């Protein structure tokens, strides 16, 4: 089958080699663990962190005579994901046996889908800094995960943990539409966000519930696809970028030296920052796929799909567009807020009935900044949406200034409390009495006649006077009133 490329070569993404420009071509196969309490074909638990071989049924252990029974929730989760990727949902799909031997695969085959997957072609939109990139999704199919071999438990033996054996995976295969490490990282980030919004995968890459196989090849601009190498089981977005950068350079160096690329499976060594060969790359015929005789074709109705579609949450692209249109946010701020559903929900709670731009500024700069510094999340934030909204209300009412608001945020963060009550109890209210502010202004002007003369010649020095007044009033003077009084008394237009 000939692949028709949708993207034109972009010189900004070319890699400079010793003999000229090269273009990197990237496709990804993401294995996302389905969020479900039971495995794909058994009732065994999928809970993470249990003792080795605690989550194993007779089906998972491939005991003779045990037959797989499909988990309907896993099917529903795959359909929801397909809908979230704006993909074709196939009302009939087939489970196949993918045959290979490995110690942690007790059946001697993996139940997967080959020619007839549950989800067909879809699309993911990437908002890159200088362009909008459309990445095609080739397919999504359901399959079982394998177990895990443990090599560091004993000096002379390896052990097998089958807790993951039979856990439901969605393999989401992209088209070779990515052209840089940054695009690949953005793609994986966006896919993870969509899955987490949908609730179909938790996206916890550190726990192995989302892993990426990265296919990398290089070519001269305008030429056909080169020979690809697959970098297997990369478990962080940062490592994906590093692996692509290294692998592209490795292939370019070989080709420029007159060599050729072997199609193979490689692994990424994060400690050394390099990829290493694992084995030659298998083709589909090597696995001897055939329909699983223990499972009938999977069939469901369009009405079933439509029912699932009606209950999908608002997805990040739609939410971002709404935040820009309804709240007047910049695309950048909207992007930051919708990166996690819980963050978007927190912002909307703060913004409800308030100045949305001010709410976004406080959530992104003050709250997120402090959370990142402390290594916390929205869920563990010491300041809740009601408290942050209360601080914003006090600013808008003129009860406190922006500077006092930051002091108040610090108090609420460390001690808690209701913002209005804290302001009242600690005497933090902004001074709006013009007479009181004027007295401080007159005092500062009288004490600095040389600065007054300079300010008349150079009006930007007014800021120095504002700072002195605010310092003298312990930050309580209304900044606008201070500014207006100083202009009038010094004689600055």
C-alpha positions, 0 to 999 in steps of 0.5 A: 500500500502506498502512503500518501503524505499530507505534509510538505517538507519544512526546512525549519525542521531539517537536521544539518548533517555533514553532507547536507539537510536531512528530514526525520520521519516519526510515527508512534505506537502508544500502549495505553492501559485501559482504566477498568477494575478487571482485565480484558478477558478475566475478572482479575484485579488491575490494581497497581502495586500489589505483591507479585502474582497477586492479580492472576486468574486461571485465564491469565496463567493460561491454565488448560481449558480456561476460556477468555470472556471479554470485559464490556467496560474495556470495549466501552473505554476503547470506543470512548477513546476512538470518539475522542480522537474523532476516529471511525468506530468499527461496529465489527472487529476481530480478535487475533492470536499474535504468536511468539514465545517469551517467559512472561507470556504463558499462553505462547500468544497474545490476544490482539487485533490485526486486520480488523481493529475496533477503531479506525482512522482518527486525528490529533491536532497539535498547536505548535508555537508557529503552526497547527499540525494535524497528526493522523491516527492509523488505528486503535486496537485492544490487546492483552498486556504481557507479564513482567520478567524480574532479573534483579531478585536473585543472582542466578535466576529470573522470576516472572510476575503475571500481575500485568498479564491480561491487563487491557491495553489500547494500542494507538498507532499514529501515521508517520506524520511527525517531523521533529522530537518537539512534535513527537513530545507534543503529540504524546502530551496531547494524547495523554491529556485526551485520555485523562479527560476521557477517563479511559487511561490514567496516563501514569507513565511512571507506573507503566500504564502508558508507554510509547514505541517510537519509529524513527527514520531519516531521508533527504528532503523530497525523497521517499521514506527511509528504513525505520528503527523502532525504539521500544517501551519509552516511558517518559515524554522527555525520554521520547524527545531525547531518544529521537534526537539521538537516533536521528543523528545516529542514522544520519551518521551511518548514511553519510558514512556510506552505510545502510540502516538495519530495520531493527528494534532498539531500546533507549538507555536514559542513563547513557542517553543513547539507543541500543540494538535489541533485535531485528525488527519483526514483520507481521508474518513473523507472528503468524496472526490468525483469528482467535478461535475462542472469541467470536467477532466483536459486534455492537450497534451504532445506537450503543456508540451513540449512547456512549458519545452522548456522555463524553466530557468536553474535550481539551480542544473544545474547552480551550476554544470556549475559554478563549471565546467566553472568557476572553483568555489568550490561547496560551493561557487557555492552553495552560489551564486545559492541560489537566481537566482538574486545572480547568475545573478549578479555574472555572470555579474561581472565574464564576461571576468574576473577572476571568482574566484576573482569575486566570492570572492568579491561577496560572501565575500565583497558584500554579507557580507556588504549586510547582515550587512546592511539588504539589498538585491542584488536588493537594493545594492548600488554597482552594478555589473559594479562597482564591476567588475570595482574594480576587473579590477583595481586590475588585472591591478595592478592599486590598491592593494587589501587593496586599493580595499577595501577602494575603495569599501567603497567609492563606497558603500557610495558615488557611482561613477565609480571606475577608476574615483574615483581612479584617482580623489583621487590619490589612484593608487598603487605605482609600482615605485621600486625606490620609494618603495626601499626608504621606504624599506631602511628607515624601515630597517635602523630604525629597525636593531634589527628586521632585525637580528631577521628576519634573524633567523625567516623569518616569521617576514618579515610580520612585515616589509611588514606591516610597509612599507605599513603603511608608503606608506599609502597602496599604495606600491605594496605588491609583490614588497615590499616583494621581496625587503625586502627579498633581502635586509634582506637576506632571501631566 
